[in-house]
Amino acid sequence: MSAMALRRLVYALVLAGALLFQITNDNYLAHFLLAVCAALPPLSLAISLRGMLGCRLTLCAVPAAPARGGDGRWQVSVDIPGLLPLARLALRTEEKNLLTGHTQRRRLSMSGVAGKRPADLSAPTGHCGVLELRADKIRVYDYLGLFSRHVPSPPPARMQCSPIPADTPPPLLPEGLGLPASYGAVRRGPGEDYDLRDYRPGDPMRAVHWKLSSKWDKLIVRERADAALPLPLLTLDRLGSPGELDRLLDKLLGLSRALLSIQRPHAVLWLERDGRPQLRPVSDEKELQDCLAALLGSPAPRTGPKLDSLPELPQLSGGASFRIHVALEGGEDGG
């Protein structure tokens, strides 16, 4: 028996008792008790009706993107017209990690709900992934608990639990072939076209453009305009248990950040659960965050197709690439 059905049964027994008392005792007190018992439900509904009809829920994540294992929580805010709080609100929540597929359902019951005091729920941030919170079966009750109304479900809230970048030095990369450098070319004379770019560790000092370096207060390097740099292609098999995925994504993020620290654009390649390849370019922090959102926001199976099963890797537009495979064991393999 539901809680509301039990309350209605208790009220029916109380009303029957008041009616029996009035029948057997023809006095003022008996009439008064019967009138009060009969008037309580419509009075309770009248007081609660405005809040019940105008009640709306909002879900949000605080913060929106914590690091794995960080302090993350959900906030359930209730918008109520008028000054009176809601007597009781009941709902069911579903938390799902879109990367690992882990799902957790909870039933919540809140009493004396005021619009300015959101309820906090802990978020399971122990593993990487995009967490999604949904709420359904939302009902709001009057003060006696005899009447209820269904409240529409709010839009879901999302929280991105990001990996913790591993301390990884920039890898050794071959030079000379690959995608053209993305720096403007300068014309000096016949056979003297060259590009300007920031200095990177390992560049010969004879390539430094000292006049521009002193003007811009940083080292500027000249390189032949027809020279090109290979685009590092970070590949990974996005498979395994939640703990294995955490370690794999930690290594990937650390390697990507190391490449960006030396101003080296790159790309990330992996397979979706259905075997479709996903290729994401990364040239700055924003593109790295977009790549992470795509990596963490779709399901990763424990077993499935690997990149080695493809007949050939997707070709990058503009030239060749240098592959660095990120794996749990044995570090990164280049090729």
N, C-alpha and C positions, 0 to 999 in steps of 0.2 A: 504494500500500500504506500502511495506517495505521501510526502509530507503535507501537501495541500489537501489531499483526500482525508487524511487523519484529522487535520484542523476542522474541516467541514463536518466530520462525524462528531467531533467534540462539541462544536457549536450547535449541531442538531440536538445533541443530548442535553446541553444547557438550556436551549430554547424549550425543549419538551419538558424539562424539569420546571422552568418558570411557568409554563402553561398549566401544568398539573398543580403547581402551588397556587396559581390564581383561581383554578376551578375549585380547589378544596378550601381556599381562604379568601372570602369575598371582603377584602379590605384594601386600604390605600397602598400599603407596601406591596401586596401581590400585584396590583395593577401597575405600579411603578416599575417593578422588576421585569414584568413582561414587556412593557413599553421600551425599557432600556435595551433588553435583549433583542427586540425586533428592530430597533433603530440603529444598533451598532454597525451591522454590515453596510447599509447604504451610507452611513456617516463616514466610515473608514474609506469606502470607495470614493466618496466625494472629495475627501481631503487628499487622497493619493492620486486621483485621476490625472491631474495636470502633469505631475512628474512622470507617471506611467506612460502617458501619450507622447511626451516630448523627450523622453530619455534616449540618448545616443551614446555609443561607445567609440573610443579611439584607442588604437594600439600603437605603441612606438617603442623603439629600442634605445637604451641609454647605456653606453654610447653606441653609435651606429656601427663602428668597426673596431672592436677591441682586439688586442692580440690574443692568440690562443692561451687559454687559462686565465685570462684577465677578468676583471670585475665587470660583468655584463648583466643587465637586468631588463625585464620588460616592464612597461608602465601601462596599466589599464585605466584610462581616464573616462569619467562618466560626465556627460553634459546634461544638466537637469534644469529645466525652467522653473522659476520660482525660488523661494527661500527654503522650503521644507526638504529635508533629505529623503531619499528613498528608504522604505522600510527594509526591503531585502531584494537582492539581485543575485540570480544564479546563472552560471554559464559553464560551458565546457571549452577548454583550450586544447590545442594540438600544436606541439612544437616538433618541427622536422628539420633535420640536417640534410640539405639538398645534395651534399656531396656523399655522405656515408649512408643516407637513407634511414638513419635512426629516428624513430618517432616516439614521442611521449605524450600521453593524454592525461589531463587533470580536470577534475570538477571543482569549481569554486563557488562558494556562497558568501556573499558580503552583506552585512547588516548595517543599517544606519549610513548608507552611502551618501556622501556629500560631494558635490561637483568639483570642489577645489582641492580635494585630497585624492590624488591617483593612487591606485593600489600597485605595489611593487611585487614582481615575481622574479625569482632567480632564473637566469638563463644558463643552459648547459654549454659552457664555452671550453670544455676540456679538449675538444678536437677541432681541427680546421674545418671550414665549411661555411656556407651561407645558411643561417638559421632562419626559419620562417615560423611565425606565430599566427595562428588562426583562432578565431572564437566563433562558436555556434551554439545552438540551443540556449539562447539567451532569453530569460524570462524575468520580469519584474513583478513584484507582489505588492498588494496593499498592506496596510498596517496590521490587519487581522490575519493576513495570509489566506483569505478565502477566495480572492480573485487574483488572476495573473494575466499578463499580456506578453506576447512575443515581441522581442526587439530585433530589428534587422542586424545581420552580422556586419561588423566593420571591415574595411579593407585590411588585408594581412600586413604585419610588420616584419621587416627583415633586419638581420644583424649579420655582419660579415666577420667571422673569426679568422683572422689572418695568421699565416705562419710566422714563426720567429726566425729571421734570417740567420743562417749559419755564418760563422766567421770564415769567409772563403776569399783567398787572394785572387786577383784577376788571372785568368788562364793565359798561357802562352799561345799566341795566335800567329798563323802565317800571314805574311804581307805580300801584296803585289797583284793578286787576282781577286775578283769578286765584284761587288756592287761599287759603282762610282762614288767617290767621296762627295758629300753634300755641302761643299763650301764653294763660294763664288770664285770663278777663275779670273785671273788678272793677266792682261796682255802686256808683255814687256818688249816684244820684238819677235822676229821670225824664229820659231822653234823654242820660244821662251815662255809659253803659256804655263801658268802654274796656279795652284789653289792655295788659299790661306786657311789655316785651321789652328786650333789651340795646341800647345805642346802636350805630348803624351810621353810618359816615362819610356825610355829606350830610343827616342828620336835623336839622331846625330845633331850635335851642336852646330855643325856647319849649315844645317837647314834652317836655323833660326833667323827670322827677319828682324834684325836688331833695331832698325829704325822704327818699324811699326810697334815692336815690343816695348820700346821706351815711350812711345806715344800713348799706347793703350794700357801701359803699366802691367802687362802680363806677357808671357812668352808666346809669340806667334811663329808658326812653322810654315815654310814654303814646301810644297810638293808638286811634282809634275801633274799638270791637269789631266793627262791621259793615264796617270797612275790610279789605282783603285784599291780599295780595302775590302777584304772578304767580310761578308756578313756572318757573324757567329749565329748558328742555328742551335738553340738549346732544345733537345728532345727528351721526352720522358714517357714512360709507360705508366699511366695514371691508374694503377691497379693496387689492390692489397687491402689489408685491414685498416681501420682508422689510425692506429699507431704508425703503421708503415707509411700511410699517406702523409701524416704529419712530418715525419723525418724527410721524406722525399721532397715535399714542398718547402721545407726549411732550406734544404740544399739548393733548390732551384731559385728561391728568392735571394739567398746569399750570393749566388753566382751572378744573377741578373743585376743586383745592386753593385757588385764588383765591376761589372762591365760598364754600367752607367757612370761609375766613379772615374773611369778613364775615358769618358765621353765616347763610348763605343756602342752604337746602335746594334740591335740584334733582334732575333725573332724566337718565339717559343712554339713548339709543335707537339701535339698530343692527339690521341684518338678518343673520340666519344665512346659511350658504351655500345652504340650500334656500329662502331667501326669507322665512322666518318672522321677524317682528319680535321683538326682545328689548328690554324696557323695565325699567330698574333704577332705583329711587329711591336717592338719596344724601343723607343728612342728617347723617352723621358719618363718622369715619375707618373704622369697622368696615364700614359699608355701602359705602364707597368700595373697600375691599379686596375685599369680596364681588363688587362690580361688575367690578373688575379681573380676578378669578379667572374670571368668566364670559367676559369679553372675550378673555382669553389662552388659555382652555382648550378652545376649539373651532376647527375649521379655517376659515381665511379664504382665499377664492379670489383669484386675481389679477384676474379679471374676473367680473362677475355682476350681480345685480339691485341697483339703488340705491334710496334712499329716495324719490327723486323719481318713481319708477315706481309707488309705491303710490297708490291712488285717494285715500286720506286717511290721515293719521297716527293711530296709536292715541290715544284720548282718555284723559287722566288723570282719575282719580276725584277729585271735589271741585271741579273748575273748569277754567278755561282755563290756557294756558301761553304762555310766550314762547320761541320757538325760536332756538337759536344753533347754526348748522351749523359743525362743525369740519372744515376742509379743509386740504390741503397748501399750496395757493396761495391768496393773497388773504385770509388770516386767517380770522376768524369772521364769518359772515353772520347777522345777526339778522332775525327776521321773525315 
